[in-house]
Amino acid sequence: MSADRPRATALAVLRAVRERDAYVNLELPRLLRERGLSGRDAALATELTHGTVRRQGSYDAVLVACLDRPLAQTDPVLVDVLRLGCHQLLTLRTPPHAAVSTSVVLARELRGRGAAGLVNAVLRRVAERDVDQWLSAVAPERATDPDGWLALVYSHPQWVVRALRDALVANSRDQDELVDLLAADNAAPEVALVARPGLVEVGELLDHGARPGRWSPYAAVLPDGDPARIPAVRDGRAGVQDEGSQVVALALAAAPVEGRDERWLDVCAGPGGKAALLGALAARRDARLVASEIAPHRLELVRQTVAPLGDVVELRRGDGRTVGAAEPGGYDRVLVDAPCTGLGALRRRPEARWRRQPSDLAGLGRLQRELLTSALDATRVGGVVAYATCSPHVAETREVVADVLAARPDAEPVDLPALLPDISCQTGTFLQLWPHLHETDAMFCALLRR
């Protein structure tokens, strides 16, 4: 008996994430194509992979209670197998005999009979209780350690729990929403599509089983199935793009500017989703977009994504921190989709919660401020800059904007929610979206006028 393909594929992704810092959303589709998985097999492999990574913190606490050795001293490959088994037993409620036996086969194929025996014994112990019973047994007391309880039960590092609570409060939300936000991070999101204006109408996506989006007029939501089965997605007239990302591009395009409106810039364009939507919108106004990206592999992704737009998008390899000095006042609209911790996209990038550390914030903060300052320098008087992150962390959002504005008397915030009255966000002049409220990534956006 050999391991079935969905479980073997999920395990291969887990190993790639751990061993070479791969990204689930890139590694899994590649392996699904290489191994010819589709339909129910692809759906199972996807749930096994994403679900196991999302809930890794909870499962590790259960495994510690079931192992006779520290988790750190257990073969990492077997830990991956055990986590995969936990997800099947505790969340998918796979029949124990199936979850245990398939995990034993994986362990035997990779590490031999002794490893198979260990996996068999541990997962049989896991199967003795359901998920609620296990969490009750291994979680700290909620009354005395609320952050520890939330971190273990909802499988987030404690620093992320605290950061998300702070972000809710800073954006005039009730901190009691934190439980709903953490739960939303652990829910599998539906696939959001964008119909790039001028290339395809949303109706063509709806004809293939999608439904209209909530916030973007170009959005459609695909409840299930492979988006690549839709011809418009295959040929690049449409693409996979979270509605929050679409809203950021739409906000920049909607902001009024004084005078000309011909030259637009995306200073951190990779992998190209926002650039493609901005380019399509620019084409309708006889404007052109410069899409700049410092990383060659990401620039190639931008090239592929914007190819259907023709020459309306000019590609450049460059550092967004230098564009202001190189082309002062050269652009009418500028997007800074800044590198960040990604804490707003944990539904789609589950490994980020375990990979990022609080120490990352200092370096990212410097980069974010430098990019925004450079973008303002590159914007002409009367033009606008959109600063966006896929993180709600206060240190990456409000604090960055406040610090830059304090040093820039030539810039002022634009009332972004007034441009998007249909989106309730309670953030003053900024936009902050939330997975549990808007069913999008937790995108932040601020508009600044030069």
C-alpha positions in Angstrom: 0.0 0.0 0.0 1.4 3.4 -0.9 0.3 6.8 0.4 -2.6 8.3 -1.6 -1.7 11.3 -3.8 -3.6 14.1 -2.0 -1.9 13.3 1.4 1.5 12.7 -0.2 1.2 16.0 -2.0 0.1 17.9 1.1 3.1 16.4 3.0 5.4 17.5 0.2 4.2 21.1 0.5 4.5 21.0 4.3 8.1 19.9 3.9 8.9 22.6 1.3 7.5 25.3 3.6 9.6 24.0 6.5 12.8 23.1 4.7 13.2 25.9 2.2 10.8 28.6 3.3 8.4 27.9 0.4 5.0 29.6 0.2 1.9 27.4 0.3 0.1 29.5 -2.3 2.9 29.0 -4.8 4.2 25.5 -4.0 0.8 23.8 -3.8 -0.5 24.8 -7.3 2.8 23.8 -8.8 2.7 20.3 -7.2 -1.0 19.9 -8.1 -0.1 20.5 -11.8 3.0 18.3 -11.7 1.2 15.4 -10.1 -2.0 15.8 -12.2 -4.4 16.3 -9.2 -7.7 17.8 -10.0 -11.3 17.8 -8.7 -11.8 16.2 -5.4 -8.2 15.1 -5.0 -6.9 18.7 -5.5 -9.6 20.0 -3.1 -8.5 17.5 -0.5 -4.8 18.3 -0.9 -5.6 22.0 -0.6 -7.6 21.6 2.6 -5.0 19.3 4.1 -2.2 21.7 3.3 -3.7 25.0 4.2 -5.6 23.7 7.3 -2.6 21.9 8.7 -0.4 25.0 8.4 -3.1 27.4 9.8 -3.8 25.2 12.9 -0.2 24.1 13.5 0.0 25.8 16.8 -3.0 24.0 18.2 -1.9 20.7 16.9 1.6 21.0 18.3 0.2 21.5 21.8 -1.8 18.3 21.3 1.2 16.4 20.0 3.4 17.5 23.0 0.8 15.9 25.3 0.9 12.7 23.2 4.6 12.3 22.6 7.1 10.8 25.0 9.8 13.2 23.9 10.0 17.0 23.2 8.6 18.0 19.8 11.9 19.7 19.0 13.7 16.4 19.4 11.3 14.5 17.0 12.2 14.0 13.4 10.8 17.0 11.6 9.4 14.9 8.8 7.5 12.8 11.3 6.2 16.0 12.9 4.8 17.0 9.5 3.1 13.7 9.2 1.7 13.9 12.7 0.4 17.4 12.1 -1.3 16.2 8.9 -2.9 13.4 10.9 -4.1 15.8 13.6 -5.8 17.9 11.0 -7.7 14.9 9.7 -8.7 13.6 13.1 -9.5 16.9 14.9 -10.8 19.2 12.2 -11.8 17.2 9.2 -13.2 14.4 11.4 -11.8 11.8 9.1 -12.6 8.3 10.4 -9.7 7.4 12.8 -8.8 4.2 10.9 -8.3 6.2 7.7 -6.4 9.1 9.2 -4.1 6.8 11.2 -3.5 4.2 8.5 -2.7 6.7 5.8 -0.3 8.6 8.1 1.4 5.4 9.0 2.0 4.6 5.3 3.5 8.0 4.8 5.9 7.5 7.8 6.9 4.1 6.7 7.6 5.2 3.1 9.8 8.1 4.3 11.4 6.8 7.5 10.8 3.1 7.9 8.9 0.7 10.2 10.1 2.3 13.5 8.8 5.7 12.5 5.5 4.1 11.3 5.1 2.6 14.8 5.6 6.0 16.5 3.1 7.7 14.2 0.6 4.9 14.8 0.9 5.2 18.6 0.7 9.0 18.8 -2.2 9.4 16.4 -4.2 6.7 18.3 -3.8 8.8 21.4 -4.9 11.9 19.5 -8.0 10.0 18.3 -9.1 9.4 21.9 -10.5 12.9 22.2 -12.2 15.4 20.0 -10.8 18.8 19.2 -12.8 20.6 22.0 -11.7 18.1 24.6 -8.0 18.4 23.5 -8.1 22.2 23.5 -9.7 22.2 27.0 -6.9 19.9 28.2 -3.9 21.7 26.7 -4.8 25.4 26.7 -4.0 27.7 29.6 -6.8 29.1 31.7 -8.6 31.8 29.8 -9.3 33.9 32.9 -5.7 34.1 33.9 -3.9 34.0 30.5 -6.4 35.3 27.9 -3.7 35.9 25.2 -2.2 32.5 25.8 -5.7 30.9 25.5 -6.5 32.7 22.3 -3.1 31.9 20.8 -3.4 28.2 21.4 -7.1 27.8 20.7 -7.0 29.9 17.5 -3.5 28.9 16.5 -1.8 32.3 16.3 1.5 33.4 18.0 0.8 35.5 21.0 2.5 38.5 19.6 0.1 38.4 16.6 -2.9 38.1 18.9 -1.8 41.2 20.7 -1.0 43.1 17.5 -4.4 42.3 16.0 -6.2 43.4 19.2 -4.2 46.7 19.1 -5.2 47.2 15.5 -8.9 46.7 16.2 -8.8 49.2 19.0 -6.8 51.7 16.9 -9.4 51.5 14.2 -12.3 52.1 16.5 -13.4 48.5 16.6 -14.5 46.6 19.7 -11.7 44.4 20.9 -14.3 41.7 21.5 -14.2 41.2 17.7 -10.8 39.6 18.1 -12.2 36.1 18.4 -14.1 36.6 15.2 -11.0 37.9 13.5 -8.8 35.0 14.6 -11.5 32.5 13.5 -11.7 34.2 10.1 -7.9 33.8 9.7 -8.5 30.0 10.1 -11.3 29.8 7.5 -10.6 28.8 4.0 -11.4 31.9 1.8 -13.3 31.7 -1.4 -11.5 32.6 -4.6 -11.9 36.2 -5.6 -11.5 37.1 -9.3 -11.0 40.4 -11.0 -12.4 41.2 -14.5 -9.8 43.6 -15.9 -11.8 46.5 -17.4 -11.5 46.8 -21.1 -10.5 43.1 -21.4 -13.5 41.3 -20.1 -16.8 42.0 -18.4 -17.7 40.6 -15.0 -20.7 38.8 -16.6 -18.3 36.4 -18.4 -17.0 35.3 -15.0 -20.6 34.9 -13.7 -21.4 32.7 -16.6 -18.9 30.2 -15.3 -20.4 29.9 -11.8 -19.0 33.0 -10.0 -21.2 35.5 -8.2 -20.7 39.3 -8.0 -18.3 40.6 -5.5 -19.3 42.9 -2.6 -17.0 45.9 -2.9 -15.4 46.1 -6.3 -17.5 46.4 -9.5 -14.9 44.3 -11.2 -15.0 41.4 -8.7 -16.5 38.0 -8.9 -16.3 35.3 -6.3 -15.8 31.6 -7.2 -17.2 29.4 -4.5 -15.2 26.3 -5.6 -13.3 24.8 -8.5 -10.2 25.7 -10.3 -10.2 29.3 -11.5 -8.0 28.3 -14.4 -11.0 26.5 -15.9 -12.4 29.9 -16.9 -11.0 31.0 -20.3 -10.7 34.7 -19.3 -8.5 33.7 -16.3 -6.3 31.4 -18.5 -5.6 34.1 -21.0 -5.1 36.9 -18.5 -8.1 39.0 -19.2 -9.2 38.2 -15.6 -7.2 37.1 -12.7 -7.2 35.9 -9.1 -7.2 38.9 -6.8 -8.6 39.5 -3.3 -11.3 42.2 -3.3 -9.3 44.2 -0.7 -6.4 44.5 -3.2 -8.9 45.6 -5.9 -10.3 48.3 -3.6 -6.8 49.7 -3.0 -6.3 50.2 -6.8 -9.8 51.6 -7.2 -9.2 54.1 -4.4 -6.1 55.4 -6.0 -7.9 55.7 -9.4 -10.9 57.4 -7.8 -9.0 60.1 -5.9 -9.4 63.5 -7.6 -6.2 65.1 -8.9 -5.6 68.7 -10.0 -4.4 69.1 -13.5 -3.1 66.4 -15.8 -3.7 62.7 -15.2 -1.4 60.9 -17.6 1.4 59.2 -15.7 0.8 56.6 -13.0 3.4 54.6 -11.0 3.4 51.4 -9.0 6.7 51.4 -7.1 6.4 47.8 -5.7 4.5 46.1 -8.5 5.3 42.4 -7.9 3.5 40.1 -8.4 1.4 42.3 -10.6 -2.3 42.1 -9.6 -2.7 45.7 -8.6 -0.5 46.8 -11.6 -2.8 45.0 -14.0 -5.9 46.5 -12.6 -4.4 50.0 -12.5 -3.1 49.6 -16.0 -6.5 48.6 -17.2 -8.0 51.7 -15.5 -5.3 53.9 -16.8 -5.9 52.8 -20.4 -9.5 54.0 -20.2 -8.2 57.5 -19.4 -5.4 57.5 -22.0 -2.9 57.3 -19.2 0.1 55.0 -18.9 1.4 53.1 -15.9 5.0 52.5 -15.0 5.3 49.2 -13.0 8.6 49.1 -11.1 9.9 46.1 -9.1 13.3 45.5 -7.6 13.2 41.6 -7.5 13.8 40.1 -11.0 11.6 37.0 -10.4 8.7 39.3 -9.2 9.2 41.6 -12.2 8.8 38.5 -14.4 5.5 37.8 -12.7 4.4 41.4 -13.3 5.4 41.0 -17.0 3.2 37.9 -17.3 0.3 39.5 -15.5 0.1 42.7 -17.5 1.0 41.2 -20.9 -2.7 41.3 -22.1 -2.7 45.1 -21.6 0.0 45.7 -24.3 2.1 48.8 -24.1 -0.1 50.7 -21.6 2.2 49.3 -18.9 5.9 50.0 -18.9 8.0 47.6 -16.9 11.1 48.7 -15.0 13.5 47.0 -12.6 14.2 49.5 -9.9 14.2 50.3 -6.2 11.2 52.3 -5.1 13.3 54.2 -2.5 15.2 56.0 -5.3 12.4 56.9 -7.7 11.6 60.2 -6.0 15.2 61.4 -6.4 15.4 60.1 -10.0 12.0 61.5 -11.2 10.9 64.3 -8.8 7.3 65.3 -9.4 7.1 63.0 -12.4 3.8 61.2 -11.7 0.2 62.1 -11.1 -0.8 58.9 -9.2 1.6 56.6 -7.3 0.9 53.3 -5.5 3.1 52.1 -2.7 2.0 48.5 -1.9 4.7 48.2 0.7 6.4 45.0 1.8 5.0 44.1 5.2 4.5 41.2 7.7 1.4 40.0 5.8 -0.6 39.7 9.0 -3.7 40.7 7.1 -3.5 37.8 4.6 -3.2 34.9 7.0 -6.1 33.1 5.4 -4.3 32.9 2.1 -0.7 32.8 3.3 -0.9 30.7 6.4 2.8 30.2 6.9 3.3 33.9 7.5 2.0 33.6 11.1 4.8 31.2 12.0 7.5 32.7 9.9 7.2 36.4 10.9 8.7 37.7 14.2 8.2 41.0 16.0 11.8 41.8 15.3 10.9 42.1 11.6 8.9 45.2 12.2 11.9 47.5 12.7 13.4 46.8 9.3 10.1 46.8 7.5 9.1 50.1 9.2 12.3 51.8 7.9 11.6 50.4 4.4 8.0 51.5 4.5 8.8 55.0 5.5 11.5 55.3 2.8 9.2 54.0 0.1 6.4 56.4 1.1 8.7 59.4 1.3 10.2 58.5 -2.1 6.7 58.1 -3.6 5.7 61.6 -2.4 8.8 63.0 -4.0 7.9 61.3 -7.2 4.4 62.8 -7.1 3.7 66.2 -8.6 1.9 68.9 -6.6 -1.8 68.1 -6.8 -1.2 64.4 -7.4 -2.0 61.6 -5.0 -0.2 58.7 -3.4 -1.8 55.5 -2.1 0.1 53.8 0.7 -1.1 50.2 1.2 -0.2 47.1 3.3 -1.7 43.7 3.6 -1.3 44.1 7.3 -3.4 45.9 9.9 -0.5 46.2 12.4 -0.4 49.7 13.8 3.4 49.9 13.3 3.0 49.2 9.6 0.0 51.4 8.9 -1.0 54.4 10.9 2.4 55.0 12.5 4.1 55.0 9.2 1.7 57.5 7.7 1.8 59.7 10.7 5.6 59.8 10.8 5.9 60.6 7.1 3.2 63.3 7.3 4.9 64.9 10.3 8.0 65.4 8.2 6.2 66.5 5.1 4.3 69.8 5.3 3.8 69.5 1.6 1.4 66.4 2.0 -2.0 66.0 3.5 -4.3 63.0 4.0 -7.3 62.5 1.6 -10.6 61.3 3.2 -10.5 57.9 1.6 -13.7 56.5 3.2 -15.6 59.4 1.6 -14.5 58.1 -1.8 -15.8 54.6 -0.9 -19.0 55.3 1.0 -20.4 51.8 0.6 -17.6 50.3 2.7 -18.0 50.6 6.5 -14.5 50.9 8.0 -14.6 53.4 10.9 -11.0 54.5 10.4 -11.1 58.3 10.1 -9.4 59.3 6.8 -7.9 55.8 6.2 -9.3 52.5 4.9 -8.9 49.3 7.0 -10.6 46.2 5.8 -11.1 43.0 7.9 -11.6 39.3 7.0 -14.4 38.9 9.6 -16.3 42.0 8.5 -15.6 42.4 4.8 -14.5 38.9 3.8 -11.3 40.3 2.3 -7.7 40.4 3.5 -7.1 43.0 6.2 -5.8 45.6 3.7 -4.9 49.1 4.9 -4.8 52.1 2.6 -4.1 55.8 3.1 -4.4 58.4 0.4 -2.0 61.4 0.6 -2.2 64.5 -1.6 1.1 66.3 -2.5 
